[in-house]
Amino acid sequence: MTVELSKNAVVQAYGRWAPIYDVVFGPVFRTGRQVSVRAAERIGGRILEVGVGTGLSLSSYSRANSVSGVDISEPMLAKARRRVARLGLDHVDALDVMDAEHLSFPDASFDVVVAQYVVTAVPHPERALDEFVRVLRPGGELVITSRIGAESGFRGVAEKALMPITGWLGFRTDFPWDRYTRWAAARSDVRLLERRPIPPFGHFSLVRFTKQEAGGAGSPGAERNPQTYEDVG
């Protein structure tokens, strides 16, 4: 049985999560946050974090960058705004309620787009990925940390079976890697730079794409030998 997410269900789910999100997910996703921030800062400049949530990553970005954050949940953003004020994070330019599938930014607005644990939590992931690329400048990078589902075996069966529950909680467990490869193969302006597992349990991955320069060399989709870097402990 296919279980789809809806925008209203996601808004409601993260409204419920907001009071306890930092306690429940903060430690679990700490390494993923560190890895994605480090990857983003290899490019630096104008950074957009989509699904910024309660702003757990914001203090980790260098003050030399200009950071904007968006999230679909106002209760999550309220906590992020309080965090910015409390810590004096003057490199954070804006925190706005926004749908990842319909970003209100002009084309090529950012040097880096960061999406931490977001792709599996939107109703139409490929539409969101298209938006991330649209607001990214040519030569910029899309940095994703996300769960990668199993394509077979017991874990694959379990992930599909859990979808009615996790869908209510606001995310997918069933999201195989081939959804990324099919999306990238359908575009002429993205190229895979890196995919590697990150803790916990290797069920999550760091994925990096670059937006091709207009008329740039190289074939679309994924390169043969994506670059990898050391894990953050």
C-alpha atoms as one frame of an Amber mdcrd trajectory, in Angstrom:
protein
   0.000   0.000   0.000   1.337   3.431  -0.964   1.109   6.052   1.774   1.513
   9.661   0.706   2.280  12.690   2.848   0.177  15.822   2.653   1.232  19.393
   3.382  -1.319  19.759   6.180  -0.210  16.496   7.774   3.428  17.635   7.768
   2.537  21.054   9.234   0.525  19.423  11.990   3.174  16.796  12.699   5.985
  19.299  13.182   3.738  21.540  15.220   3.425  18.568  17.577   7.162  17.898
  17.473   8.212  21.521  18.135   8.163  21.455  21.971  10.279  18.292  22.189
  12.160  18.272  18.863  15.528  19.322  20.295  15.431  16.630  22.967  14.233
  13.826  20.684  16.148  14.556  17.488  18.978  16.866  18.565  21.394  14.118
  19.680  20.356  11.652  16.943  21.021  14.096  14.099  24.033  15.892  15.626
  26.603  14.240  13.370  24.479  14.859  10.284  24.255  18.547  11.174  28.007
  18.793  11.635  28.718  17.029   8.347  26.284  19.162   6.353  27.536  22.454
   7.806  31.119  21.463   7.073  30.182  20.565   3.485  28.289  23.844   3.032
  31.218  25.877   4.258  33.498  24.438   1.595  31.558  26.808  -0.673  30.271
  29.344   1.850  28.714  32.698   1.063  24.936  32.896   0.802  23.530  29.763
   2.442  19.894  28.695   2.535  18.894  26.032   5.021  15.556  24.507   4.020
  13.749  22.831   6.908  15.755  24.830   9.425  13.392  23.675  12.170  14.321
  24.955  15.613  17.640  26.288  14.304  19.932  23.682  15.824  22.529  24.187
  13.067  22.547  27.980  12.935  25.262  28.600  15.522  27.597  26.205  13.691
  27.860  28.305  10.534  30.769  30.712  10.319  29.879  34.364  10.908  31.524
  35.043   7.532  28.484  33.485   5.832  25.032  34.945   5.277  22.451  32.357
   6.360  18.718  32.264   5.657  16.398  29.591   6.997  12.932  28.469   6.005
  10.538  25.938   7.459   6.897  25.009   6.954   6.220  24.978  10.717   5.705
  28.283  12.515   6.099  26.686  15.987   9.489  25.271  14.945  10.583  28.652
  13.571   9.474  30.423  16.743  12.037  28.363  18.638  14.663  29.114  15.978
  14.041  32.861  16.284  14.429  32.690  20.054  17.682  30.770  19.591  19.030
  33.405  17.181  18.152  36.226  19.598  19.563  34.408  22.632  22.871  33.565
  20.942  23.237  36.824  18.999  23.551  35.078  15.651  23.865  38.181  13.494
  24.907  36.152  10.449  21.345  34.799  10.231  19.558  37.167   7.855  16.024
  35.758   7.893  13.864  32.909   9.188  10.624  32.576   7.248   7.688  30.217
   6.979   7.938  28.715   3.516   6.994  25.577   1.619  10.064  23.697   0.360
   8.173  22.899  -2.842   7.413  26.583  -3.528  10.331  28.732  -2.402   9.749
  32.492  -2.625  13.279  33.359  -3.724  14.460  34.458  -7.174  16.483  32.078
  -9.315  20.167  31.673  -8.395  19.807  33.433  -5.021  22.190  31.219  -3.034
  25.671  29.726  -3.189  24.645  26.693  -1.128  21.306  25.102  -0.313  21.297
  22.816   2.729  18.435  20.373   3.304  18.827  18.384   6.496  16.332  15.553
   6.983  13.859  17.345   4.697  13.620  15.386   1.445  11.752  12.503   3.073
   9.434  14.914   4.913   7.793  16.736   1.997   4.794  15.518  -0.016   6.566
  15.748  -3.405  10.332  15.286  -2.929  11.316  15.715  -6.568   9.415  18.999
  -6.740  11.323  20.220  -3.685  14.642  19.120  -5.203  13.787  21.090  -8.346
  13.170  24.175  -6.208  16.469  23.738  -4.375  18.292  23.713  -7.708  16.315
  26.676  -9.047  17.390  28.995  -6.216  21.001  27.759  -6.389  23.523  29.656
  -8.507  25.395  27.789 -11.246  28.485  26.274  -9.666  26.835  26.176  -6.248
  26.101  23.068  -4.217  23.049  21.302  -2.857  23.912  19.586   0.439  21.465
  16.969   1.673  21.441  14.810   4.765  18.635  12.302   4.717  17.519   8.779
   5.317  18.162   6.458   2.371  15.708   3.574   2.351  16.589  -0.030   1.654
  15.542  -1.347  -1.743  15.098  -4.958  -0.667  15.425  -7.358   2.241  13.863
  -7.224   5.660  14.632  -3.519   6.190  12.951  -2.618   2.902   9.834  -4.560
   3.870   9.808  -2.996   7.340  10.206   0.527   5.972   7.204   0.103   3.703
   5.148  -1.408   6.519   5.984   1.476   8.856   4.868   4.191   6.428   1.343
   4.604   7.872   2.930   5.368  11.254   5.876   7.469  10.128   3.678   9.348
   7.667   1.570  10.493  10.628   4.805  11.487  12.381   5.754  13.649   9.380
   8.346  11.680   7.395   8.913   8.692   5.106  10.879   5.590   5.947  10.490
   4.233   2.400  12.743   6.385   0.173  15.243   4.398  -1.915  18.344   5.847
  -3.541  16.981   5.374  -7.042  14.584   8.283  -6.490  17.630  10.565  -6.391
  19.284   8.958  -9.396  16.104   9.099 -11.483  15.597  12.746 -10.551  19.195
  13.657 -11.420  19.101  11.704 -14.689  16.050  13.692 -15.799  17.929  16.998
 -15.447  20.815  18.360 -17.486  22.031  20.805 -14.848  22.897  18.679 -11.812
  25.796  16.343 -11.112  26.353  14.095  -8.114  29.496  14.950  -6.169  29.226
  12.697  -3.155  27.147  10.110  -1.383  28.296   8.512   1.870  26.651   7.017
   4.932  26.654   8.899   8.218  25.658   7.797  11.720  23.449   6.604  13.244
  23.361   3.050  11.916  24.344   3.997   8.351  20.673   4.486   7.420  21.359
   8.177   6.753  23.597   9.698   4.107  25.284  12.912   3.095  24.472  13.631
  -0.555  25.990  16.521  -2.506  25.019  17.757  -5.950  26.458  20.664  -7.909
  24.472  22.844 -10.260  26.198  22.812 -13.613  27.401  26.019 -15.198  25.453
  26.850 -18.333  27.068  24.949 -21.187  29.450  23.267 -18.754  31.332  20.120
 -19.652  30.418  16.711 -18.380  27.410  14.502 -18.609  24.299  15.091 -16.523
  23.290  12.925 -13.604  25.868  11.186 -11.451  29.609  11.139 -11.970  31.323
   7.753 -11.908  33.451   8.266  -8.810  31.783  10.685  -6.393  34.225  12.315
  -3.985  34.076  11.404  -0.328  35.446  12.982   2.831  36.175  11.798   6.343
  33.263  11.366   8.714  32.819  13.782  11.563  32.924  11.858  14.792
